[in-house]
Structures are given as C-alpha cells and as structure tokens.
Amino acid sequence: MRRQVRPAAVAAAAVVLLALPAGISDPFTLRLLTVTAMYATLGIAWNILGGYAGQLSIGHSIFFGLGAYTSTLLFLRLGWNPWIGLLAGMAVAAAAAVLVGFPCFLLKGHYFVIATAVLAESLTVLFTAWDAVGSAMGLQLPVLASSLAAFQFHRSKAPYYYIALGMLALALAVAAAVERSKLGYCLKAIREDEAAAMSLAIDVRRYKLVAIAVSAALTAMAGTFYAQFVLFVDPPSVLSLSLSVLIALVPILGGIGTLWGPVLGAAVLIPLSELSRIWLSGSGRTLDLIAYGGLIMAIAVWRPMGLLGRPRREEPGGPRV
Amino acid sequence: MAETALQLLLNGVFVGLTLSLIASGLSLVYGVMNIVNFAHGEFLMLAMYATLVLYQRAGLDPLAALPLTVLLLFGLGRLTYGALVRRVLGAPAHAQIFGTFGLMIALQGAAQFVWGADYYAIPTSSVAGRLVLGRLVVGLPQLAAGLGALGGMVALWLLLERTRLGRALRATAQDRDAAALLGIDTDRMYGLAWGLGAACVAVSGTLLATHYYIFPRVGAVFTLVAFAAVALGGFGSIPGAFVAGLVIGLVEVTAGYLASSVLKYVFAYAIYLLVVIVRPQGLLGRW
C-alpha cells in the first residue's frame, strides 16, 4: 500500500527546499522551516523503532536529551568541537538505547510504552537535580564567531536550515535503506506477529536492539543540532514528556511505518503548532494546547493510520488489542 | 528513632491509601477492557478544581462537595468512553494510546485556559487541623483522605464482588463475547467501568484538594506513580492496587525522608520497572 514517490518529484522538491532561503528574508519563516526539518528527522528516527518494528516509545526525549547534553558538556568541560560532540552524542545515545532496550524489550504493549515514559521521566528528574549537568538551571553555550567548524551561525540562520535539511536527507536515506534491507523485513515481521517471526528463526531481541540503537543515534544527532541552534539546554526543553509525545506524533499523523509519513507529518504538525501557539495562546492562555490535544484525539479516531496510511476499515466492535 | 519510623509509617499509609484508590480506578478500566487511560491524572486534577470551584463560589465544604464531584466525574468518565474510547476500540494500539494522550493534553490546556497556571489551595475546611498523639502528628486532611480512599475502595470492591452489576462487569472483563452471549450489554459495562474509574479519582481528588496544591499539571505527578502501583499490584486487580498503593506510599515517604523529595518519584518508577520485568503479573495479578 506504500505510495511510490517518483525520484523526479523528490529531486524537484529538493531543489525548491535548497533554494528557499534565497527567497525568504524573514527569520521567523526560516526558523519554522528549520525546526520542521528537524522534527521530520526525529519522526523518521522514531518510525524506525515505532513504525517498522512496532515498538511504541514515548521516551525518545531520552535520546534527544542525551545528544544535546553530550555535545554541550563535551564542549563546556573539555572544549571538544560540537561536530565531534555530535558523533559522541550519537554513540552515547545508541549505547543508552541498548541499555534501555535490553530490559524493556522483555515487555509488550502498554507495559513497554509506560516503561519508556517512566525511564524518560526518571532521567528528567535526575538531570533536574544533578548539579554537574547544570541541574534545573540548564547549560548555556558561549556565543562564538559564526563558522561551520564552530557549528554556530548568527547573522544569517540559513546554514542551520541547510544542516537540518542534510540531517533530514541522511535520516531518509537510512530509513530507505532499512526498509529495503533484511533488517526492515525482519522488523515488520516482528511488528505483525512476534511469535511467528521467532518461529522463522528471526532473532527478535537482536533486531529490536539494532532498531532502537539506530533510532536513538539519529534522534541524538537532532539533539546536538538543537543545542547548537538555541545554544541552551535544560531538562524541560530537551527531556520533557511533551517532546517525546511530539516526536511520536509526527510519524503517527503522517503515516506510521511509511518512509514519507514523518516528513508529511512534520510539514503539517509543526507549522500548525507554531502558528496556533502564536494565534491562540496570547496572554498566557493555552487554547493551542486544547487544539493540539483535540487534533491528537481526532487522528486517533478518524485516521489512526495517518494521512498517508490506508483509511481504517470499519470493524464494528473490532478485535481487542 | 522509633518515633520517626512510626511517623514515616503513618505518613506513608495516608499517602498510600490515596494512591491506592487512584490506582484502583486505573486498574479497573484496564482490567475490564485492556485500555490504559493516560488522562487518569487529569480526571483527578478536574476533581480538585471542581472542589475548589464549589468551595469558592458556593462556599461548599470539600466533604459536602464529595457526592457532587463523584457524580460529575462519573459523568465525565462515561462521556469520555462514549465520545472517544468507544471509537478507538478496534483501532491499532498506537491510536488507543495516543487517543487518551490527546485527552490528557487537551484537559491540561483547558484547565490552564480557565483557571490559569496559578497554584490554588483550600486553606479552611471541616477537616483542617491536626491530631497530636504524644510525639506523633497526624494531619486531619491526610487522615480524612486516607479514610475516604479506604471507604471508596471498600465500596468499589463490594460493588464488583457482591452485586449483579459487578458480576456482569467482571464477566465482561473475563470474556467480552461470552458475556454478550449471556445478554450482558458489554458496551454499557465499558461505559460503567470508565465512569467508576473516574469516580474513584473524584474521591481521591476531592479529599486531596484539602491539603495539596491545585494546578493544571497536578495530575501528571500522579499518573505515572499510579501506573507503578497498578503494575505492582497486577494490572486489573483491585486488591492488588490497594496493597501496591500502600507499598509505594511508604517507599515514597521513606525515600523522601532519607534521600530527597525530588528523587522520591524515581523510586516509584524503579519499582514499576522492576516489577514488570521480574514479575509482570504483579503481586496479586490474575495473569
């Protein structure tokens, strides 16, 4: 049922996306595009575990936060270049993912979902109380002269946009490779029926661990990017439960388990949430949260397989999950 | 030393009883229909605000407001089932999970929209004050909340075990199709489970409002801890939720005293992970 996206269409879209900063002078729109590309990357990363392998995580802020904190701490304490920090963050997150996955993959369904949330909350509490990582105050990165090597750009924010596009392209390439590889087929087999997959001699545990490690590494990459983009990390901004939910929601809205679903999901959800925050949440009121929650419920009810996914078959009563 | 231990025990029991009832409501819904309600804590939050409004606008004491909030939340739970949960029953797991997640976010937003992000408290009520027994101190609001929660759990248990309705509810939980064949309106039972689940937190929330701050995100604090209690007791087991609530209450209070009050929830979370991995059926679980 996966829709075929023609290479020509992809190339045309890439050209338009690359040319966009030339036509956009206003910083808000550029920032919005950058953040949208970042969330598309995060959605693709989540999708590798949640979509292909069917392991729903609402703890992905763990990996985003580890990416952001690792590169920031390495720079502040040891003076490491943030690009090295980015790779280090990916490695730390992948290692953490295996540590998380090892016990959590013993769990199924709701047990797994809650376990990921509980681990993410524990990490938030620890980081909020832990002085060595800035505790609740957070960590501030010093402002340096703009350069690619320093991973900081001040006069024009266009380089951030291009880096975000690069991350998106990399994530898409990884996801496409996973989809076509033995790994992808094994993950889907696990999602559809774990017992059947096991009976086909698929090492379920190992494939799930590979999926979560890849997913975590890509998520951490976006985490480092975010830290360099805003030059500040603290638990609420990089480790919160709402971030985990948003990361999962991007592919769920666009089409869970599809290659382009997360891109579509981010393109719809992120501008919508940024704009509704501006239009609806004046004077500290929170109509935007109500609209956001309402949207999530509407997706769950009417398009559970997302915008790209097949519409739901009517099964009155339905099977119990 | 002995007095400190006894004091911690007392505090833990009162915290634990409140938690037990919250967990019972969550466990009931899960036991009957295998759906986890991520907005359970938000029901608690709404019960607290309802108590606050009745207190501020009508001058109603929290104890007098209790029957009203229970009815209100029962209706809200029933409505949530009819308007949201019934429509995702046949949907994939992620739609069920995110359905109630959306409700959680919307309810938090709605509370902040109506009441703002300020912290409220109900300073005076018929249960204000404290009881001094030698060197031990018992807050009357905590005592009332603990006894109220105990009463709520006994009522729930009697309803489930000693009435026709309760038997129909348990039959639906065991085998929906078989129950339907016997003429039980399983859809009504599902709605009833949601109503009862919300009514449980109405009791907890109303009595909690006498000694706990009321703010839009107050429910989030309790939801994850309630999950830990539900897992420890065994998903779907009401007596399990009772025991587990007490255990977690004691652990929380002790950890808060010995380590730090910030880290006390981490211990509750650790209990969750330990239980679901080592003994997934919980202490008193049926499966």
Interface residues (C-beta under 8 A of the other chain):
Chain A: G50 L56 I58 P103 L106 L107 G109 H110 Y111 V113 I114 A115 A117 V118 L119 E121 S122 V125 L126 T128 A129 L241 S242 V245 A248 L249 I252 I256 G284 R285 T286 L287 D288 L289 I290 Y292 G293 G294 L295 I296 M297 A298 I299 A300 V301 P304 M305 R312 E315 P316 G317 G318 P319 R320 V321
Chain B: Y30 M33 N34 V36 L84 R87 V88 L89 G90 A91 P92 A93 H94 A95 Q96 I97 F98 G99 F101 G102 L103 M104 I105 A106 L107 Q108 G109 A110 Q112 F113 G116 A117 R176 A220 L224 F227 A228 A231 S260 V262 L263 Y265 V266 Y269 A270 Y272 L273 V276 I277 P280
